[in-house]
Amino acid sequence: MFQVPTGYVWIFTARLVTGQGLPPMVAEWALGAGLLFAVTTALRVAGTRRGAKWVPWVPGGIAVAVGMYNTPSFTVARTIGGLINWYWRSYRKQSETPIIVLASGLILGE
């Protein structure tokens, strides 16, 4: 019923609730990820204050955290839509309105 990433989240949540614990090495991974994204967030804040142009290229911790719980089909669809929107606005110099209408139609059609 569930796609694989979502299934793993539910399985490990159920194991945690029932007292079976988390997968091995999860504490080390969580600590490493927390430190990594604390550093990237500090870089983003410092770069924003200075007006640095590289700030949009530094990944945000919240975006990564939310992305972990989304299925790949959702993430890939959002990425493709974002790239089309970027192309439409940057290279075609067009309004964003037709892209929003197209996206609404695709969502309703699904």
C-alpha positions as CSV (number, residue, x, y, z in Angstrom):
1,M,0.0,0.0,0.0
2,F,2.8,2.4,0.9
3,Q,5.6,3.5,-1.3
4,V,9.0,2.4,0.2
5,P,10.2,5.6,1.9
6,T,6.8,6.2,3.5
7,G,6.6,2.6,4.5
8,Y,10.0,2.8,6.3
9,V,8.9,5.9,8.2
10,W,5.7,4.2,9.4
11,I,7.5,1.0,10.3
12,F,10.2,2.7,12.4
13,T,7.6,4.9,14.0
14,A,5.6,1.9,15.0
15,R,8.7,0.2,16.4
16,L,9.5,3.2,18.4
17,V,6.0,3.4,19.9
18,T,5.9,-0.3,20.7
19,G,9.3,-0.1,22.5
20,Q,11.4,-1.9,19.9
21,G,13.7,1.1,19.4
22,L,15.1,2.8,16.4
23,P,17.4,1.4,13.7
24,P,21.1,1.0,14.6
25,M,23.3,4.1,14.3
26,V,20.4,6.5,14.2
27,A,21.7,8.6,17.1
28,E,25.0,9.2,15.3
29,W,23.3,10.0,12.0
30,A,20.9,12.4,13.7
31,L,23.8,14.2,15.5
32,G,25.8,14.5,12.3
33,A,22.8,15.8,10.3
34,G,22.0,18.2,13.0
35,L,25.5,19.6,13.1
36,L,25.7,19.8,9.3
37,F,22.5,21.7,9.0
38,A,23.3,24.0,12.0
39,V,26.4,25.0,10.1
40,T,24.6,25.5,6.8
41,T,21.9,27.6,8.5
42,A,24.6,29.7,10.2
43,L,26.3,30.2,6.8
44,R,22.9,31.2,5.2
45,V,22.2,33.8,8.0
46,A,25.7,35.3,7.8
47,G,25.6,35.4,4.0
48,T,22.1,37.0,4.0
49,R,23.3,39.8,6.3
50,R,26.2,40.5,3.9
51,G,24.1,40.2,0.7
52,A,26.1,37.3,-0.6
53,K,25.1,35.9,-4.0
54,W,25.9,32.3,-3.0
55,V,23.2,32.1,-0.3
56,P,20.5,30.5,-2.5
57,W,22.9,27.6,-3.2
58,V,23.3,26.6,0.4
59,P,20.8,24.0,1.4
60,G,18.4,24.8,4.3
61,G,17.9,22.3,7.1
62,I,14.1,22.7,7.1
63,A,13.9,22.0,3.4
64,V,15.9,18.8,3.8
65,A,13.9,17.7,6.9
66,V,10.6,18.2,5.1
67,G,11.9,16.4,2.0
68,M,12.8,13.3,4.0
69,Y,9.1,12.6,4.7
70,N,7.9,13.2,1.2
71,T,7.7,10.4,-1.3
72,P,10.0,10.5,-4.3
73,S,7.1,11.0,-6.7
74,F,6.1,14.2,-4.9
75,T,9.6,15.5,-4.7
76,V,10.4,14.8,-8.4
77,A,7.2,16.4,-9.5
78,R,7.9,19.5,-7.5
79,T,11.4,19.7,-8.9
80,I,10.3,19.4,-12.5
81,G,7.6,22.0,-11.9
82,G,10.1,24.4,-10.3
83,L,12.5,24.0,-13.2
84,I,9.7,24.7,-15.7
85,N,8.7,27.8,-13.7
86,W,12.3,28.9,-13.6
87,Y,12.7,28.5,-17.3
88,W,9.4,30.2,-18.0
89,R,10.2,33.2,-15.9
90,S,13.9,33.5,-16.6
91,Y,14.4,32.7,-20.2
92,R,11.0,33.3,-21.7
93,K,10.4,36.4,-19.6
94,Q,6.8,35.4,-19.2
95,S,4.2,35.9,-16.5
96,E,3.9,33.2,-13.8
97,T,0.1,33.0,-14.3
98,P,0.0,30.4,-17.1
99,I,2.3,28.1,-15.1
100,I,-0.1,28.3,-12.0
101,V,-3.1,27.5,-14.2
102,L,-1.2,24.6,-15.8
103,A,-0.2,23.2,-12.4
104,S,-3.7,23.5,-11.1
105,G,-5.0,21.6,-14.1
106,L,-2.4,18.8,-13.6
107,I,-3.3,18.5,-9.9
108,L,-7.0,18.3,-10.6
109,G,-6.4,15.9,-13.5
110,E,-4.3,13.5,-11.2
